[in-house]
Amino acid sequence: MNTVSGSKLGIDATKKIPGEGFKRLWSPLIKMDAAVRAKVEKLFNP
């Protein structure tokens, strides 16, 4: 007997705080290099 069930994936990407069980420091935000930013701008705004 083959039973097929659907699957779902939920992702919670909200920033957690210590009261929610998150006890380590957050990594610093990354920033795009000026050359990369220029290339992206050229690709999406021809």
PQR file of N, CA, C, O and H, with PARSE charges and radii, in Angstrom:
ATOM      1  N   MET A   1       0.842  -1.180   0.000 -0.4000 1.5000
ATOM      2  CA  MET A   1       0.000   0.000   0.000 -0.0000 2.0000
ATOM      3  C   MET A   1       0.887   1.243   0.000  0.5500 1.7000
ATOM      4  O   MET A   1       1.712   1.417   0.897 -0.5500 1.4000
ATOM      5  N   ASN A   2       0.726   2.087  -0.978 -0.4000 1.5000
ATOM      6  CA  ASN A   2       1.485   3.339  -1.064 -0.0000 2.0000
ATOM      7  C   ASN A   2       0.631   4.481  -0.546  0.5500 1.7000
ATOM      8  O   ASN A   2      -0.462   4.739  -1.048 -0.5500 1.4000
ATOM      9  H   ASN A   2       0.056   1.946  -1.707  0.4000 1.0000
ATOM     10  N   THR A   3       1.137   5.142   0.440 -0.4000 1.5000
ATOM     11  CA  THR A   3       0.444   6.310   0.981 -0.0000 2.0000
ATOM     12  C   THR A   3       1.284   7.539   0.685  0.5500 1.7000
ATOM     13  O   THR A   3       2.452   7.620   1.066 -0.5500 1.4000
ATOM     14  H   THR A   3       2.025   4.933   0.848  0.4000 1.0000
ATOM     15  N   VAL A   4       0.684   8.472   0.013 -0.4000 1.5000
ATOM     16  CA  VAL A   4       1.385   9.710  -0.319 -0.0000 2.0000
ATOM     17  C   VAL A   4       0.766  10.831   0.494  0.5500 1.7000
ATOM     18  O   VAL A   4      -0.452  11.013   0.499 -0.5500 1.4000
ATOM     19  H   VAL A   4      -0.264   8.406  -0.297  0.4000 1.0000
ATOM     20  N   SER A   5       1.606  11.571   1.174 -0.4000 1.5000
ATOM     21  CA  SER A   5       1.096  12.713   1.918 -0.0000 2.0000
ATOM     22  C   SER A   5       1.840  13.960   1.466  0.5500 1.7000
ATOM     23  O   SER A   5       3.009  13.891   1.084 -0.5500 1.4000
ATOM     24  H   SER A   5       2.595  11.424   1.170  0.4000 1.0000
ATOM     25  N   GLY A   6       1.174  15.072   1.511 -0.4000 1.5000
ATOM     26  CA  GLY A   6       1.804  16.330   1.121 -0.0000 2.0000
ATOM     27  C   GLY A   6       2.811  16.774   2.165  0.5500 1.7000
ATOM     28  O   GLY A   6       2.774  16.322   3.309 -0.5500 1.4000
ATOM     29  H   GLY A   6       0.225  15.128   1.821  0.4000 1.0000
ATOM     30  N   SER A   7       3.694  17.644   1.774 -0.4000 1.5000
ATOM     31  CA  SER A   7       4.648  18.184   2.741 -0.0000 2.0000
ATOM     32  C   SER A   7       4.656  19.694   2.662  0.5500 1.7000
ATOM     33  O   SER A   7       4.404  20.295   1.618 -0.5500 1.4000
ATOM     34  H   SER A   7       3.724  18.011   0.844  0.4000 1.0000
ATOM     35  N   LYS A   8       4.945  20.268   3.775 -0.4000 1.5000
ATOM     36  CA  LYS A   8       4.996  21.723   3.872 -0.0000 2.0000
ATOM     37  C   LYS A   8       6.261  22.107   4.633  0.5500 1.7000
ATOM     38  O   LYS A   8       6.729  21.372   5.502 -0.5500 1.4000
ATOM     39  H   LYS A   8       5.150  19.780   4.624  0.4000 1.0000
ATOM     40  N   LEU A   9       6.786  23.238   4.300 -0.4000 1.5000
ATOM     41  CA  LEU A   9       7.970  23.752   4.965 -0.0000 2.0000
ATOM     42  C   LEU A   9       7.674  25.179   5.387  0.5500 1.7000
ATOM     43  O   LEU A   9       7.282  26.011   4.568 -0.5500 1.4000
ATOM     44  H   LEU A   9       6.405  23.835   3.594  0.4000 1.0000
ATOM     45  N   GLY A  10       7.861  25.454   6.650 -0.4000 1.5000
ATOM     46  CA  GLY A  10       7.677  26.806   7.152 -0.0000 2.0000
ATOM     47  C   GLY A  10       9.014  27.376   7.593  0.5500 1.7000
ATOM     48  O   GLY A  10       9.788  26.695   8.266 -0.5500 1.4000
ATOM     49  H   GLY A  10       8.179  24.778   7.315  0.4000 1.0000
ATOM     50  N   ILE A  11       9.288  28.600   7.228 -0.4000 1.5000
ATOM     51  CA  ILE A  11      10.544  29.251   7.604 -0.0000 2.0000
ATOM     52  C   ILE A  11      10.210  30.518   8.380  0.5500 1.7000
ATOM     53  O   ILE A  11       9.482  31.384   7.896 -0.5500 1.4000
ATOM     54  H   ILE A  11       8.660  29.153   6.681  0.4000 1.0000
ATOM     55  N   ASP A  12      10.744  30.610   9.570 -0.4000 1.5000
ATOM     56  CA  ASP A  12      10.548  31.789  10.398 -0.0000 2.0000
ATOM     57  C   ASP A  12      11.855  32.576  10.371  0.5500 1.7000
ATOM     58  O   ASP A  12      12.830  32.180  11.009 -0.5500 1.4000
ATOM     59  H   ASP A  12      11.335  29.906   9.963  0.4000 1.0000
ATOM     60  N   ALA A  13      11.880  33.680   9.642 -0.4000 1.5000
ATOM     61  CA  ALA A  13      13.102  34.456   9.484 -0.0000 2.0000
ATOM     62  C   ALA A  13      13.096  35.726  10.329  0.5500 1.7000
ATOM     63  O   ALA A  13      13.843  36.665  10.055 -0.5500 1.4000
ATOM     64  H   ALA A  13      11.088  34.001   9.123  0.4000 1.0000
ATOM     65  N   THR A  14      12.257  35.750  11.350 -0.4000 1.5000
ATOM     66  CA  THR A  14      12.234  36.931  12.205 -0.0000 2.0000
ATOM     67  C   THR A  14      13.434  36.927  13.149  0.5500 1.7000
ATOM     68  O   THR A  14      13.931  35.863  13.519 -0.5500 1.4000
ATOM     69  H   THR A  14      11.650  34.987  11.573  0.4000 1.0000
ATOM     70  N   LYS A  15      13.889  38.090  13.531 -0.4000 1.5000
ATOM     71  CA  LYS A  15      15.030  38.219  14.427 -0.0000 2.0000
ATOM     72  C   LYS A  15      14.604  37.811  15.841  0.5500 1.7000
ATOM     73  O   LYS A  15      13.639  38.344  16.389 -0.5500 1.4000
ATOM     74  H   LYS A  15      13.485  38.954  13.231  0.4000 1.0000
ATOM     75  N   LYS A  16      15.322  36.881  16.406 -0.4000 1.5000
ATOM     76  CA  LYS A  16      14.969  36.358  17.728 -0.0000 2.0000
ATOM     77  C   LYS A  16      15.692  37.137  18.830  0.5500 1.7000
ATOM     78  O   LYS A  16      16.725  37.768  18.601 -0.5500 1.4000
ATOM     79  H   LYS A  16      16.105  36.448  15.961  0.4000 1.0000
ATOM     80  N   ILE A  17      15.121  37.072  20.015 -0.4000 1.5000
ATOM     81  CA  ILE A  17      15.700  37.725  21.190 -0.0000 2.0000
ATOM     82  C   ILE A  17      15.977  36.669  22.252  0.5500 1.7000
ATOM     83  O   ILE A  17      15.448  35.561  22.158 -0.5500 1.4000
ATOM     84  H   ILE A  17      14.283  36.560  20.201  0.4000 1.0000
ATOM     85  N   PRO A  18      16.790  36.979  23.260 -0.5600 1.5000
ATOM     86  CA  PRO A  18      17.125  35.992  24.290  0.2800 2.0000
ATOM     87  C   PRO A  18      15.903  35.343  24.956  0.5500 1.7000
ATOM     88  O   PRO A  18      15.948  34.162  25.301 -0.5500 1.4000
ATOM     89  N   GLY A  19      14.825  36.093  25.136 -0.4000 1.5000
ATOM     90  CA  GLY A  19      13.633  35.531  25.752 -0.0000 2.0000
ATOM     91  C   GLY A  19      12.980  34.437  24.912  0.5500 1.7000
ATOM     92  O   GLY A  19      12.163  33.666  25.416 -0.5500 1.4000
ATOM     93  H   GLY A  19      14.789  37.052  24.856  0.4000 1.0000
ATOM     94  N   GLU A  20      13.344  34.371  23.625 -0.4000 1.5000
ATOM     95  CA  GLU A  20      12.805  33.347  22.727 -0.0000 2.0000
ATOM     96  C   GLU A  20      13.788  32.195  22.552  0.5500 1.7000
ATOM     97  O   GLU A  20      13.593  31.338  21.690 -0.5500 1.4000
ATOM     98  H   GLU A  20      14.007  34.997  23.216  0.4000 1.0000
ATOM     99  N   GLY A  21      14.844  32.171  23.365 -0.4000 1.5000
ATOM    100  CA  GLY A  21      15.806  31.074  23.307 -0.0000 2.0000
ATOM    101  C   GLY A  21      17.030  31.345  22.453  0.5500 1.7000
ATOM    102  O   GLY A  21      17.857  30.450  22.283 -0.5500 1.4000
ATOM    103  H   GLY A  21      15.002  32.867  24.065  0.4000 1.0000
ATOM    104  N   PHE A  22      17.176  32.547  21.910 -0.4000 1.5000
ATOM    105  CA  PHE A  22      18.336  32.885  21.073 -0.0000 2.0000
ATOM    106  C   PHE A  22      19.351  33.604  21.941  0.5500 1.7000
ATOM    107  O   PHE A  22      19.119  34.735  22.368 -0.5500 1.4000
ATOM    108  H   PHE A  22      16.504  33.274  22.048  0.4000 1.0000
ATOM    109  N   LYS A  23      20.481  32.948  22.206 -0.4000 1.5000
ATOM    110  CA  LYS A  23      21.418  33.493  23.182 -0.0000 2.0000
ATOM    111  C   LYS A  23      22.763  33.955  22.605  0.5500 1.7000
ATOM    112  O   LYS A  23      23.600  34.455  23.357 -0.5500 1.4000
ATOM    113  H   LYS A  23      20.669  32.029  21.860  0.4000 1.0000
ATOM    114  N   ARG A  24      22.992  33.807  21.312 -0.4000 1.5000
ATOM    115  CA  ARG A  24      24.279  34.240  20.755 -0.0000 2.0000
ATOM    116  C   ARG A  24      24.130  35.571  20.028  0.5500 1.7000
ATOM    117  O   ARG A  24      23.013  35.998  19.737 -0.5500 1.4000
ATOM    118  H   ARG A  24      22.312  33.401  20.702  0.4000 1.0000
ATOM    119  N   LEU A  25      25.247  36.227  19.735 -0.4000 1.5000
ATOM    120  CA  LEU A  25      25.229  37.519  19.053 -0.0000 2.0000
ATOM    121  C   LEU A  25      24.860  37.344  17.585  0.5500 1.7000
ATOM    122  O   LEU A  25      25.141  36.308  16.983 -0.5500 1.4000
ATOM    123  H   LEU A  25      26.154  35.880  19.972  0.4000 1.0000
ATOM    124  N   TRP A  26      24.233  38.355  17.022 -0.4000 1.5000
ATOM    125  CA  TRP A  26      23.927  38.346  15.605 -0.0000 2.0000
ATOM    126  C   TRP A  26      25.166  38.739  14.821  0.5500 1.7000
ATOM    127  O   TRP A  26      25.957  39.568  15.271 -0.5500 1.4000
ATOM    128  H   TRP A  26      24.004  39.197  17.512  0.4000 1.0000
ATOM    129  N   SER A  27      25.333  38.147  13.654 -0.4000 1.5000
ATOM    130  CA  SER A  27      26.445  38.505  12.769 -0.0000 2.0000
ATOM    131  C   SER A  27      26.217  39.911  12.234  0.5500 1.7000
ATOM    132  O   SER A  27      25.072  40.353  12.138 -0.5500 1.4000
ATOM    133  H   SER A  27      24.690  37.474  13.288  0.4000 1.0000
ATOM    134  N   PRO A  28      27.290  40.627  11.883 -0.5600 1.5000
ATOM    135  CA  PRO A  28      27.108  41.961  11.312  0.2800 2.0000
ATOM    136  C   PRO A  28      26.452  41.857   9.931  0.5500 1.7000
ATOM    137  O   PRO A  28      26.604  40.850   9.239 -0.5500 1.4000
ATOM    138  N   LEU A  29      25.727  42.899   9.541 -0.4000 1.5000
ATOM    139  CA  LEU A  29      25.104  42.914   8.227 -0.0000 2.0000
ATOM    140  C   LEU A  29      26.175  42.975   7.151  0.5500 1.7000
ATOM    141  O   LEU A  29      27.204  43.629   7.321 -0.5500 1.4000
ATOM    142  H   LEU A  29      25.604  43.716  10.103  0.4000 1.0000
ATOM    143  N   ILE A  30      25.925  42.289   6.040 -0.4000 1.5000
ATOM    144  CA  ILE A  30      26.877  42.336   4.931 -0.0000 2.0000
ATOM    145  C   ILE A  30      26.503  43.479   4.007  0.5500 1.7000
ATOM    146  O   ILE A  30      25.337  43.867   3.934 -0.5500 1.4000
ATOM    147  H   ILE A  30      25.089  41.758   5.901  0.4000 1.0000
ATOM    148  N   LYS A  31      27.474  44.014   3.308 -0.4000 1.5000
ATOM    149  CA  LYS A  31      27.239  45.111   2.377 -0.0000 2.0000
ATOM    150  C   LYS A  31      27.808  44.731   1.021  0.5500 1.7000
ATOM    151  O   LYS A  31      28.864  44.108   0.919 -0.5500 1.4000
ATOM    152  H   LYS A  31      28.422  43.699   3.367  0.4000 1.0000
ATOM    153  N   MET A  32      27.082  45.122  -0.016 -0.4000 1.5000
ATOM    154  CA  MET A  32      27.526  44.838  -1.369 -0.0000 2.0000
ATOM    155  C   MET A  32      28.693  45.737  -1.746  0.5500 1.7000
ATOM    156  O   MET A  32      28.700  46.932  -1.450 -0.5500 1.4000
ATOM    157  H   MET A  32      26.224  45.628   0.067  0.4000 1.0000
ATOM    158  N   ASP A  33      29.662  45.149  -2.392 -0.4000 1.5000
ATOM    159  CA  ASP A  33      30.796  45.876  -2.935 -0.0000 2.0000
ATOM    160  C   ASP A  33      30.284  46.824  -4.033  0.5500 1.7000
ATOM    161  O   ASP A  33      29.309  46.506  -4.714 -0.5500 1.4000
ATOM    162  H   ASP A  33      29.656  44.178  -2.632  0.4000 1.0000
ATOM    163  N   ALA A  34      30.926  47.966  -4.204 -0.4000 1.5000
ATOM    164  CA  ALA A  34      30.484  48.953  -5.192 -0.0000 2.0000
ATOM    165  C   ALA A  34      30.462  48.370  -6.604  0.5500 1.7000
ATOM    166  O   ALA A  34      29.560  48.683  -7.382 -0.5500 1.4000
ATOM    167  H   ALA A  34      31.718  48.224  -3.650  0.4000 1.0000
ATOM    168  N   ALA A  35      31.440  47.525  -6.949 -0.4000 1.5000
ATOM    169  CA  ALA A  35      31.491  46.918  -8.287 -0.0000 2.0000
ATOM    170  C   ALA A  35      30.320  45.964  -8.488  0.5500 1.7000
ATOM    171  O   ALA A  35      29.731  45.922  -9.568 -0.5500 1.4000
ATOM    172  H   ALA A  35      32.172  47.271  -6.317  0.4000 1.0000
ATOM    173  N   VAL A  36      29.983  45.208  -7.465 -0.4000 1.5000
ATOM    174  CA  VAL A  36      28.850  44.283  -7.546 -0.0000 2.0000
ATOM    175  C   VAL A  36      27.555  45.067  -7.658  0.5500 1.7000
ATOM    176  O   VAL A  36      26.683  44.725  -8.457 -0.5500 1.4000
ATOM    177  H   VAL A  36      30.461  45.242  -6.588  0.4000 1.0000
ATOM    178  N   ARG A  37      27.429  46.105  -6.869 -0.4000 1.5000
ATOM    179  CA  ARG A  37      26.224  46.938  -6.916 -0.0000 2.0000
ATOM    180  C   ARG A  37      26.035  47.518  -8.322  0.5500 1.7000
ATOM    181  O   ARG A  37      24.921  47.518  -8.844 -0.5500 1.4000
ATOM    182  H   ARG A  37      28.138  46.383  -6.220  0.4000 1.0000
ATOM    183  N   ALA A  38      27.112  48.010  -8.934 -0.4000 1.5000
ATOM    184  CA  ALA A  38      27.041  48.581 -10.281 -0.0000 2.0000
ATOM    185  C   ALA A  38      26.614  47.522 -11.295  0.5500 1.7000
ATOM    186  O   ALA A  38      25.818  47.803 -12.192 -0.5500 1.4000
ATOM    187  H   ALA A  38      28.017  48.010  -8.510  0.4000 1.0000
ATOM    188  N   LYS A  39      27.139  46.311 -11.156 -0.4000 1.5000
ATOM    189  CA  LYS A  39      26.787  45.234 -12.082 -0.0000 2.0000
ATOM    190  C   LYS A  39      25.308  44.864 -11.947  0.5500 1.7000
ATOM    191  O   LYS A  39      24.629  44.655 -12.951 -0.5500 1.4000
ATOM    192  H   LYS A  39      27.785  46.083 -10.428  0.4000 1.0000
ATOM    193  N   VAL A  40      24.818  44.783 -10.736 -0.4000 1.5000
ATOM    194  CA  VAL A  40      23.409  44.456 -10.499 -0.0000 2.0000
ATOM    195  C   VAL A  40      22.517  45.568 -11.058  0.5500 1.7000
ATOM    196  O   VAL A  40      21.514  45.292 -11.716 -0.5500 1.4000
ATOM    197  H   VAL A  40      25.370  44.953  -9.920  0.4000 1.0000
ATOM    198  N   GLU A  41      22.882  46.812 -10.795 -0.4000 1.5000
ATOM    199  CA  GLU A  41      22.104  47.938 -11.306 -0.0000 2.0000
ATOM    200  C   GLU A  41      22.044  47.894 -12.844  0.5500 1.7000
ATOM    201  O   GLU A  41      20.996  48.148 -13.438 -0.5500 1.4000
ATOM    202  H   GLU A  41      23.696  47.037 -10.260  0.4000 1.0000
ATOM    203  N   LYS A  42      23.164  47.573 -13.466 -0.4000 1.5000
ATOM    204  CA  LYS A  42      23.209  47.506 -14.937 -0.0000 2.0000
ATOM    205  C   LYS A  42      22.320  46.367 -15.456  0.5500 1.7000
ATOM    206  O   LYS A  42      21.654  46.521 -16.480 -0.5500 1.4000
ATOM    207  H   LYS A  42      24.015  47.367 -12.984  0.4000 1.0000
ATOM    208  N   LEU A  43      22.308  45.234 -14.757 -0.4000 1.5000
ATOM    209  CA  LEU A  43      21.495  44.093 -15.194 -0.0000 2.0000
ATOM    210  C   LEU A  43      19.997  44.375 -15.065  0.5500 1.7000
ATOM    211  O   LEU A  43      19.223  44.003 -15.947 -0.5500 1.4000
ATOM    212  H   LEU A  43      22.849  45.110 -13.926  0.4000 1.0000
ATOM    213  N   PHE A  44      19.582  45.027 -13.982 -0.4000 1.5000
ATOM    214  CA  PHE A  44      18.167  45.216 -13.736 -0.0000 2.0000
ATOM    215  C   PHE A  44      17.624  46.570 -14.148  0.5500 1.7000
ATOM    216  O   PHE A  44      16.410  46.776 -14.139 -0.5500 1.4000
ATOM    217  H   PHE A  44      20.211  45.330 -13.266  0.4000 1.0000
ATOM    218  N   ASN A  45      18.493  47.491 -14.508 -0.4000 1.5000
ATOM    219  CA  ASN A  45      18.071  48.818 -14.991 -0.0000 2.0000
ATOM    220  C   ASN A  45      18.864  49.168 -16.245  0.5500 1.7000
ATOM    221  O   ASN A  45      19.710  50.062 -16.225 -0.5500 1.4000
ATOM    222  H   ASN A  45      19.479  47.324 -14.515  0.4000 1.0000
ATOM    223  N   PRO A  46      18.581  48.451 -17.347 -0.5600 1.5000
ATOM    224  CA  PRO A  46      19.405  48.663 -18.563  0.2800 2.0000
ATOM    225  C   PRO A  46      19.270  50.040 -19.182  0.5500 1.7000
ATOM    226  O   PRO A  46      19.908  50.328 -20.194 -0.5500 1.4000
TER
END
